[in-house]
Amino acid sequence: MGCVYPELIKIPSKVRKIYGARLGGIYYDSSVDLDRAMKNQGTTMSSPSGEPFPDDAKVYSNMSSYAIYLGGSMSWYKNIAVDPDRSFGVLINDLMFTTYFDLIYAPGLQVEDVFYNGEIYSADNIELTKFGFRAGIQGKFNRTWGWSYNIETGLRPTVKTQGFYILGKISFPVFATKLENTREAFGK
């Protein structure tokens, strides 16, 4: 007579939901393509004498920004893993999943003037967007193979018409401690 295996195993587990508030700051220096910005915005830069910037020249400048962000997050944590035997595989795995959304305001957004052929061209005509947002999801797994992922998209405060971005990350731990799997949940 053969062995009888259960076809369905119900394992109750709780999922912890955590609502969070996010507040922080951002600072960065970067280069910016002003040639593309002028074409998209239909504007030009001019020198103090009123001479417009040459149409055939490629122009880049430095941009500095400091910003604050305010947002919220929601996380789901299920701290359980069931792996009874190699023939069954993993029945339940842990879950660490977070979604977030932030509003960004950059009061300190500034584009430097351009020095070209002995003339200084003012960047005051370049329109800037001081408001932005970001939204993302993040998941973590830490049982047999620890890794995590993050996907984020948003609109950065920057030169108008140039702030959209998409970010994707996969992370693996470099230093970690070994997760001990014991047969009993509590020692005797």
Secondary structure, DSSP 8 states (H G I E B T S, - for coil): ------S--------EEEEEEEEEEEEEEEEEEHHHHHHHHT---B-TT--B--TT---EEEEEEEEEEEEEEEEEEE---B---TTT--SB--EEEEEEEEEEE-TT-EE--EEETTEEE--TTS-EE-EEEEEEEEEEE-SSS-EEEEEEEEE-SEETT--EEEEEEEE--SS-------SSSS--
